[in-house]
């Protein structure tokens, strides 16, 4: 069976909200791609297994599939694919409370991604680093990373999120005049939602 057809089936089952069936076919995709020595679809299959395990709150197997996917992209010389998976690993670690691990994975993503081709991913990586500092009350370091994120922001929505996080760090430093200026600027725009601290 062609791996591309198996991936199409996984995607269709997800759209139909049938994750258990999708999990079976994602596993079949990995096996078929391995038999065909197709590293590209093996990497994609492991990504789908990560996605499905994460949705089922199976964090450890989700991370393992992300790692395998990243390693396959690296073996193919696909730094963009590996960088994207590193950013997924950063978000997974951050949401699991592993702040140091999140930073390390986000830094890895930045080194792998091309700033011309994926500025939105690089900005998301800097934001994740900033959040990991913010959650440890390392506010000066956090502000530096949020400023880096702003440099790579590709749209207003992303910029507003990074500014919002910057203002939170200023509040933590009791620099209320500076944070107020940012909040007032945010109020004049479409304010970011409460759950939009972490992007991509």
N, C-alpha and C positions, 0 to 999 in steps of 0.2 A: 504494500500500500504506500502511495506517495505521502511523505510527511506533510506536504502542503495541504493535502486533503484532510489529514487527521487534525491539523491545526484549525482548519476551517470548521470541522465538526466541534472541536472544543469551544471555539468562539460562538458558534450557533447555540450550543447547549447553555453557555453562560448567558446569552441574550434571552434564552427561554427560562432562565433561573432554575437550571437543573445542575447544580454544582457537583453532586455525587457522580452523575454520569460523566460530566466534564472531567472529573478527577481520573476516572478510568481511562478516558481517551487521551488525556494529557500524558499519563504514564505510558500508554501505547505509543504515543508520539516519540517519547524519549527512546523507547526500545527499538522502534522501527528506524529511527535516525541513527542509532548506534550500529544496527546491523548494516546500514548503508554507508557507514562511516561519514555521516553528514553532520559535522560539528555545528553548523548554523542552526539546523532544526533541533539538535539536541539542546543547544543553548536556549532556544525559544521554548522547548518543552519544559525544561527546568524552570524557566520563568513562570510558565502557566502553573506548574506545580507549586511554586512559591506563592503565587497569587491565591490559589485555591486553599492552600494550607493556612495562609494568613487570614483569609475570610472565615475559616473555621477555628481561628484563634490557636492554631498549632504553630507556635512561634519557632521552636527549635527546628522542625523539619522545613519550615518556610525559609529560615536563614540558611540551612544547608543547601537547599535548591538554588537560592540566590548565589551562594558561593560557587557552586558548580557551574552555573550559568556564566558568571563572571570569568571563571578560569577558562572556559571554552572560548569566550570572546577574546581573551588575552592570547590563547594559543593560536587563534586565527589572525592575530594582529589587528583586531577590531577594537581600537582604544575607545571609540565612541560607545560601543555596546558595553564594554567593560566599565566605562565611566558611569553610564546610566545605572548599571547594576550596583556599582559602589554607592551611588546616591540612594538607591533603594535600601541598601544595607544600612546606610547612615540613618535614614528615617526609621527603619525597623528597630535599630539599636536605641535611638532617641526615645521612641514611643515605649520601649521596654525599660527605660530608665538607665540605660548604659550610656551615660553622657560622654565619657572619655572615648568609648568605642565609636560613638556617633561622630565625634570630632575626627577621629582617625579615618573613618570611612569617607567622610565628606572631603577631607584633605586629599585623600586618594582619588576621589572623583574629580576634583579640580585639576590634579596633575594629568589625568587621562583625557579630559574633555578639551575640545578645541573651542577657544573663546569666540571665534568667528562663527562657528557652526552651532554652538549650543550655549549661548549666553544665558538663556533662561534657566538651564540646568546648573550652570556655574553660580548664578545668583542664588538659586535655591540651596546650593551647597554652603555658600557663605552664610546664608540665613540660618541654616541648621547649626553651623559652628557657633554663630552668635547666640542662638537659643540655648545651646549647651553651656555657654559661659553665663548667660543670664540666669539660668536655673541654679547656678552655683554662686550667685551674687558676685560674679567677676564682671562688674558692669562696664568698666573701661574697656576691657577686652571685647565684651559683647558689642559695644558701640562701634568699635573699629570694624568688626565683621559685618555689622548691619550697613555701615557705610560702603564696604566692599560690595555687598549685595546690591546696594542702590546703583553702583557704577555699572553693573551688568543687567539691571532691570530692563525688560523689553516692553513693558506697558505700564500704564498708570496704576492698575490694580495691584501689581506686584510692588511698585514703588510705595504705595500706601501701606501695605503690610509691613515692609521693612522700616518705614518711618514710624509706624505704630510701635514696633518692637524697640526702636531707638528711643522713643519717648518713654517707654516703660523703664528702660535702663536709666535714663536721666532721672525719672521719678525715684528710682531706688537710691540714686546718689543725692537725693534731696535738692536737685537742680531744677526747682519747680518753674522758674521763669523760662528756662530753655525748653522744658518739656511742654509747657503751656503753649508756646509758639507753634510747636509741631502739632499739638492736638487741635489748635485753632485752624491750622492749615488743613488738617484732616477733616474737620467739620465742614469746611467749605467744599470738600470733594466728597466722593462716595466712600464713606468710612468702611474699613475692612471689617469682616465679621469676627465674632469672638473666637471662632475655631480656625482662623486662617493664619495662625502664627507660623506654621510650617508649610512650605510650598514644595511641590514636586517630590 
